[in-house]
């Protein structure tokens, strides 16, 4: 379906110019996994010394590739052997039983042969339709072509290969100066629907030349994931295939401690890249025409703040009001009340941007419906809810729910 949909009105102007990461090469081909004539498989080969961290969906029906990646990361593996990542779109290889596991084994063995990387260091992912056997032979037969095309500058082609209902390829990068030297980060992502991450989101691959131990890399990833990919939602549905891998090739600046000057700079830059990619996923939400930032402050703690933010972000009533440009602030009140967080009607305040909408248990005296309606016409919106109970805060991001979402998903398999 990718390529058949109009580009999201919230899309960036172009794919960004990403820094090349020493120690990683990319390639992409059209293998015909589900559709003909469409780039649908990407391969990344990583240099010896690469450390890998990851987070995955917590879905009870997660896919065979996810289970395989989890097992391999838990086992550790020898970073001096390098690594490889293969991703296909069109078929998620989820809910495919032993056949799905066999497909993963066949693909990993073929990738290992083509890249001279041990099977234990080959990581795969699949995205697309659930419950159909993966025609893995179409992927394995393309590996010779893929391996022959590997190049450091092919990251945009890799981003295009992992799209499903995405309307644009997603990339973000950063070059940061540290006291010990420059650190480069580049990442790609796919995601448009089935977005309510419970780990990371959809498929995300981030690469850095930092020389950093795996436990330290994992610590940075897990911490930042909470406030980036786990703070977005499109439709409230968690995928069976969500995978996020962070790969450090070790060819650049060394980072031993996240609290050091180098570590602090690295974490800040990684945060920027992860948040940028997460926002792009929301901006490409199926049928989306509005991008909404929801800031919750004054909660008893961060947990309560998150409950309120995600309750608002996932509410179909809130999201359809956004689509209709209706300043129906009563739906915000509803979402706060159902969230399960502590709330007090008379301490609650609501802002649309800089406009005070409600406070002290009632509509604000200064608020006018015309002002609210005018604000809602903007493509990018901010809502702030202050609970007036404590210092807990959390920010979430979502999009509106339009007729386009129904059309895309009603036709997804046909």
C-alpha positions in Angstrom: 0.0 0.0 0.0 3.0 2.3 0.5 3.3 4.7 -2.4 -0.4 4.5 -3.3 -1.4 6.9 -0.6 -1.1 10.7 -0.7 1.8 12.0 1.3 0.7 13.2 4.8 0.1 17.0 5.0 2.2 16.8 8.2 5.2 15.3 6.4 8.6 17.0 6.4 9.7 18.7 3.2 12.2 16.0 2.3 14.2 13.1 3.7 17.0 14.6 5.8 20.7 14.6 4.9 21.9 12.1 7.5 25.5 11.7 8.7 27.2 8.6 7.4 28.1 6.2 10.2 31.5 4.6 9.9 31.0 0.9 10.1 27.5 0.4 8.7 26.5 -0.2 5.1 22.9 -0.4 3.7 21.2 -1.9 0.7 17.6 -2.3 -0.5 15.8 -4.3 -3.2 12.3 -5.1 -4.5 11.9 -8.8 -3.7 8.1 -9.0 -4.3 7.3 -10.1 -0.8 3.7 -9.0 -1.2 3.7 -6.4 -4.0 5.5 -6.3 -7.3 7.8 -3.5 -8.3 8.1 -2.1 -4.8 11.3 -1.9 -2.7 10.5 -4.1 0.3 13.7 -5.6 1.8 16.6 -3.8 3.3 19.9 -5.2 4.6 22.4 -3.5 7.0 25.8 -4.8 7.6 27.7 -3.7 10.8 31.4 -3.7 11.4 33.2 -5.9 13.9 33.0 -4.3 17.3 29.4 -3.3 17.0 27.3 -3.3 20.2 23.6 -3.6 20.0 20.8 -2.6 22.4 17.1 -3.2 21.8 13.5 -3.0 23.1 10.6 -4.9 21.7 6.8 -5.2 21.8 5.3 -6.7 24.9 2.5 -8.1 22.9 1.5 -11.6 23.9 1.3 -12.5 20.2 4.6 -11.1 19.1 6.1 -12.3 15.9 8.7 -14.9 15.2 11.4 -12.3 14.3 10.8 -10.4 17.6 11.2 -13.6 19.6 14.4 -14.5 17.7 15.8 -11.0 18.3 15.0 -11.1 22.0 16.7 -14.5 22.4 19.9 -13.3 20.5 20.2 -10.1 22.4 19.7 -11.9 25.7 22.5 -14.3 24.8 24.9 -11.5 24.1 26.9 -12.8 21.2 30.4 -11.8 20.1 30.5 -8.1 19.0 33.8 -8.7 17.3 32.0 -10.8 14.7 30.0 -7.8 13.5 26.3 -8.0 12.9 23.6 -7.8 10.2 20.0 -6.6 10.1 17.4 -7.7 7.5 14.0 -6.2 7.4 11.1 -6.9 5.0 7.8 -5.2 4.5 4.5 -6.5 3.2 4.2 -9.5 5.6 4.8 -9.4 9.4 5.5 -13.1 9.8 3.3 -12.9 12.9 0.9 -15.6 14.1 2.5 -18.0 11.6 3.4 -20.8 14.1 6.4 -23.1 13.4 6.4 -21.9 9.8 7.2 -18.5 10.9 10.1 -19.8 13.0 11.4 -21.8 10.1 11.3 -18.7 7.9 13.4 -16.8 10.4 16.0 -19.6 10.5 16.2 -19.8 6.7 16.6 -16.0 6.4 19.2 -15.8 9.1 21.2 -18.6 7.6 21.1 -16.9 4.2 22.1 -13.5 5.6 25.0 -15.1 7.5 26.3 -16.7 4.3 25.9 -13.5 2.3 27.5 -11.2 4.9 30.0 -13.6 6.6 28.3 -12.8 9.9 27.4 -15.6 12.4 23.7 -16.5 12.6 23.8 -15.5 16.2 24.5 -11.9 15.1 21.8 -11.7 12.4 18.7 -9.8 13.5 15.5 -9.8 11.4 12.2 -8.0 11.4 9.1 -8.2 9.3 6.2 -5.8 9.0 2.9 -6.0 7.2 -0.1 -8.3 7.2 -0.5 -10.6 10.2 -1.3 -14.3 9.9 0.0 -15.2 6.4 3.1 -17.3 5.8 6.1 -15.3 4.8 7.4 -16.3 1.3 11.0 -16.2 2.6 12.4 -17.7 -0.5 11.8 -14.4 -2.3 13.9 -12.8 0.4 16.7 -15.3 0.4 17.0 -15.3 -3.4 17.5 -11.5 -3.3 20.4 -11.7 -0.8 23.1 -11.9 -3.4 21.9 -8.7 -5.0 21.5 -7.1 -1.6 25.0 -8.0 -0.4 26.5 -6.7 -3.7 24.8 -3.3 -3.3 25.8 -2.6 0.3 27.0 1.0 0.6 27.3 3.6 3.5 25.1 6.2 1.7 22.1 4.0 1.1 20.2 4.7 4.3 17.3 6.5 2.6 16.7 3.4 0.4 16.6 1.3 3.5 14.0 3.6 5.1 11.9 3.3 2.0 12.1 -0.5 2.0 10.5 -0.9 5.4 7.4 1.2 4.7 3.9 -0.3 4.7 1.1 2.3 4.9 3.7 5.0 5.6 3.4 7.9 3.1 7.0 9.0 3.5 10.3 7.5 4.6 11.4 8.6 8.1 14.9 9.6 9.1 16.7 11.7 11.7 20.3 12.4 12.5 22.6 14.4 14.7 26.3 15.2 14.9 27.3 16.3 18.4 30.6 17.7 19.6 31.9 16.3 22.9 35.2 17.0 24.8 36.6 13.8 23.4 35.4 14.3 19.8 32.4 14.1 17.5 29.6 11.5 17.8 27.4 10.8 14.9 23.9 9.3 15.1 21.5 8.4 12.2 18.2 6.6 12.5 15.3 5.4 10.3 11.8 4.3 11.3 8.6 3.0 9.9 5.1 3.4 11.4 1.7 4.9 10.5 -1.0 2.7 12.0 -1.2 0.1 14.8 0.6 2.6 16.9 0.4 2.5 20.7 3.8 1.3 21.6 4.4 -0.8 24.6 8.2 -0.8 24.3 9.5 1.2 21.5 7.5 1.5 18.3 6.9 -0.2 15.0 10.3 -0.6 13.4 13.2 1.7 14.3 16.9 1.4 13.6 19.4 3.8 15.0 23.1 3.8 14.3 26.0 5.6 16.0 29.8 5.5 15.7 30.2 5.9 19.5 32.4 3.3 21.2 30.2 2.3 24.1 29.6 -0.8 26.2 26.4 -2.7 25.5 25.0 -2.3 29.1 25.6 1.5 28.9 24.0 1.6 25.5 21.0 -0.3 26.7 20.6 2.0 29.7 20.5 5.0 27.5 18.0 3.4 25.1 15.6 2.1 27.7 15.5 5.4 29.5 14.9 7.6 26.5 12.4 5.2 25.1 10.0 6.1 27.9 9.7 9.7 26.8 9.9 9.2 23.1 8.4 6.1 21.4 6.4 5.1 24.5 4.9 8.6 24.6 3.2 8.5 21.2 0.0 7.0 19.9 -2.0 7.0 16.6 -4.8 4.5 17.2 -4.3 2.8 20.6 -3.2 -0.5 19.0 0.1 -2.2 19.9 1.8 -4.1 17.1 3.0 -7.7 17.2 6.2 -6.7 15.5 7.5 -3.5 17.3 11.3 -3.5 17.3 13.9 -0.9 18.1 17.6 -1.6 17.7 20.3 0.8 18.6 23.7 -0.1 17.1 27.0 1.4 18.1 29.8 0.5 15.7 32.6 1.6 18.0 34.5 3.4 15.3 34.4 6.8 16.9 34.5 8.6 20.2 34.5 6.5 23.4 31.8 6.9 26.0 32.2 5.0 29.3 29.8 6.9 31.6 26.5 8.5 30.7 27.1 11.1 33.4 30.4 12.3 31.9 30.5 15.3 29.5 30.7 12.9 26.5 27.9 10.7 27.9 25.6 13.7 28.6 26.1 15.1 25.1 25.5 11.6 23.5 22.3 11.1 25.5 20.9 14.6 24.6 21.6 13.9 20.9 20.1 10.5 21.0 17.0 11.9 22.7 16.7 14.4 19.8 16.9 11.7 17.2 14.5 9.4 18.9 11.9 12.1 19.6 12.2 13.3 16.0 11.5 9.8 14.6 8.7 9.3 17.1 7.1 12.6 16.0 7.4 11.6 12.3 5.5 8.4 13.0 2.6 10.5 14.5 2.8 13.0 11.6 2.3 10.0 9.3 -0.6 8.6 11.3 -3.0 7.0 8.9 -5.3 9.7 7.6 -3.8 12.3 10.0 -4.3 16.0 9.4 -3.5 17.3 12.9 -0.4 16.8 15.2 -1.2 17.3 18.9 1.2 17.7 21.8 -0.4 17.0 25.2 1.4 18.3 28.3 0.2 17.1 31.6 1.6 18.9 34.7 0.7 19.1 38.4 0.0 15.4 38.8 0.7 13.5 42.0 3.6 11.7 40.2 4.9 10.9 36.7 2.8 7.8 36.5 -0.4 9.7 37.0 0.7 12.3 34.5 1.3 9.6 31.9 -2.1 8.0 32.6 -3.8 11.3 31.9 -1.7 12.2 28.8 -2.3 8.8 27.2 -6.0 8.7 28.1 -6.4 12.0 26.2 -4.2 10.9 23.4 -6.0 7.6 22.8 -9.6 8.9 23.2 -11.5 8.5 19.9 -13.8 11.4 21.0 -10.8 13.7 21.5 -9.3 12.7 18.3 -12.4 13.1 16.2 -13.0 16.5 17.8 -9.5 17.4 16.5 -10.4 16.2 13.0 -13.6 18.3 13.1 -11.7 21.3 14.5 -14.2 21.3 17.3 -12.8 22.9 20.6 -14.8 20.4 22.7 -12.9 20.7 25.9 -15.5 18.6 27.7 -13.9 15.6 26.0 -10.6 16.5 27.7 -12.4 16.5 31.1 -13.9 13.1 30.3 -10.5 11.7 29.4 -8.9 13.0 32.6 -11.7 11.4 34.6 -11.5 8.0 33.0 -7.7 7.8 33.2 -7.5 6.2 36.6 -5.2 9.0 37.9 -6.0 11.2 40.9 -7.8 14.3 39.9 -9.8 17.1 41.5 -12.4 19.0 39.5 -11.8 22.3 41.3 -8.0 22.2 40.8 -8.0 21.2 37.2 -7.1 23.7 34.5 -7.0 23.3 30.7 -5.2 25.3 28.0 -5.4 25.2 24.2 -2.0 26.7 23.4 -1.9 30.0 25.3 -5.7 30.1 25.7 -7.0 29.3 29.2 -10.1 27.2 28.6 -11.2 25.9 32.0 -10.2 26.3 35.7 -11.6 26.0 39.2 -14.2 23.4 38.1 -15.7 25.5 35.4 -15.1 27.3 32.1 -12.7 30.2 32.4 -14.3 33.6 32.4 -11.9 34.8 29.7 -12.6 31.9 27.3 -14.7 32.3 24.2 -15.8 29.6 21.8 -14.6 31.7 18.9 -11.1 31.8 20.2 -11.1 28.0 20.7 -12.5 27.3 17.3 -9.9 29.6 15.6 -7.1 27.8 17.5 -8.3 24.3 16.4 -7.8 25.2 12.7 -4.0 25.0 13.0 -2.3 21.8 11.8 -0.1 21.7 14.9 -1.8 22.0 18.3 -0.8 22.0 22.0 -3.0 21.2 25.0 -1.9 21.5 28.6 -3.7 20.0 31.5 -2.6 21.0 35.0 -4.0 18.8 37.7 -2.9 21.0 40.6 -2.0 18.1 42.8 1.8 17.8 42.7 4.9 18.0 40.6 4.4 15.0 38.2 4.5 15.7 34.5 4.5 13.9 31.2 4.2 14.8 27.5 2.5 12.7 24.8 2.0 13.2 21.1 -0.9 12.0 18.9 -2.8 12.9 15.8 -6.5 13.2 14.9 -8.8 10.4 13.7 -10.3 11.1 10.3 -12.3 9.2 7.7 -9.0 8.5 6.0 -8.0 6.1 8.8 -11.1 4.0 8.2 -10.6 3.9 4.5 -6.9 2.9 4.8 -7.6 0.1 7.2 -10.8 -1.2 5.6 -8.8 -1.8 2.4 -5.5 -2.9 4.0 -5.5 -6.5 2.9 -7.3 -6.1 -0.4 
